[in-house]
Amino acid sequence: MNVQACLPAQQPRAPSLSARCQRMLHFAQNNLYYRTAQETKAQDFVDLGMAENLLTQELVHARLDVSRQQYRGNANSRYAEYRGIRTFREAMADYYSQVLAAEIDPENIIAAAGATPIVEMIVFAIAEPGDAILVLAPWYPGFDLDVGSRTGVSMVPVRRTVEEEYQLTEEALAHAMHEAGSAGRKVRGILLSNPDNPTGRVYSKEELYLLSSFAENHDLHILADEIYAGSVYEGNFLSFLALQPGSQHIHVITGLSKDFCMAGYRVGCLISNHAEILQSLAKLCRFCSISLDTQFLLADFLSDADFVEFHIAESKRRIKHQHRCFAETLARLGLKSYSSRAGGLFVWLDFRGHLRDATDEEEERLFSLILKDSHVRITPGQCCHATERGFFRACITTCPDYAVLDGAMDRIANTLASLSARD
């Protein structure tokens, strides 16, 4: 029997994907932030687009090695609480009570495999498909996928501008509410990052009170991403949890990736006083729970109070030093930026003067030139939904060896200079 003769002339098409999955793939393939991530894997590329903190990784790795020896006899491979075992949540509560200067009950913590699923789960819990979340713009590029890719929830920007130092106003909140209402969308919450990603700005007590009051008046949830709280090196960080302890409408999202240089460990958590939110996410964590091995390891790691106290101070010192050196580099090269000089891992570079006109296409052209000629990846402002074109986010904590960061900015300056000469 001729088997080949029985086969179809050509292979049939593979079964199609769902429309929502196709939309997610289309977004990722056409978004500058995502589609260029792999281009930086070449040896001479410097990636200032990835939001990572590597400044204290040698300290963290050394202490983790100690914990691996300590917990080895305690680990097991049985099923456990999806929301995180009690020992781990207690360790997280102790740590965040220090960093956020608020009293935190382990029972009010949901632990999951990163802050990303925490954002998606809480949006799933509070909003229906077709509803909307107000998001303070510019915002972290990953929120686009975290919030809307699977939930069917829309994002409405609360616009802030550099001319106003990115301060939040009641007018901006009211305008966003009106915009959502005009589109027939019910607003269910407000999402922000504090310290701000991408600008690095730290919100004032007055702005936090404004947000809280606005949310209460409109029956909204506040989703506060405070994952960069441990990077505030000037003044004291004010968490929503300290501002309004016990509040039912405030939900804080955080994780260990930025403070402890452990993005790959995938550890995030929600801190909330809302019983139904906690019950809901405890079930949803079935899809994104943290391995027991990781929980036992990090519970021991965080239990070393002396190391944790030392690391908090040392990490802030190194981040502050990195910001100071970077400001000196920018001054030497004649480059501009907006920087709060207070905290965060980012500097919001101001390259507006190097655009021929203030359009998406022109910003993308400049981004591509820097990527190709300088071999440095920074994040275009349009990926952050910035109001103005010409701003770029640089994560300056990805280079423990400052000479690498300094050299990267030299290359960018040379590209900008050659661009000016050509134009």
FENKA-V895666 format. One line per field, one symbol per residue. burial: I if it has 9 or more other C-alpha atoms within 8 Angstrom, else O. A space follows every 10 residues. Layout:
burial: ???
This chain:
burial: OOOOOOOOOO OOOOOOOOOO IIIIOOOIOO IIIIIOOOOI OOOOIIIIIO OIIIIIIOOI OOIIOOIIOO IOOOIOOOOO OIIIIOOIII IIIIIIIOOI IIOIOIOIII IIIIIIIIII IIIIIIIIOI IIIIIIIIII IOOIIIIIIO IIIIIIIIII IOOOOIIOOO OIIOIIIOII IOOOIIIIII IIIIIIIIII IIIOOOIIOI OIOIIIOOOI IIIIIIIIII IIIOOOOIII IIOOOOIOII IIIIIIIIII IIIOOIIIII IIIIOOIIOI IIIIIIOIII OIOIIIIIII IIOOOOOIOO OIOOIIIIII OIIOOIOOII IOOOIIIIII OIIIIIIIII IIOIIOOIOO OIIIOIIOII IOOIIIIIII IIIIIIIOII IIIIIIIIIO OOOIIIOIII IIIIIIOOIO OOO
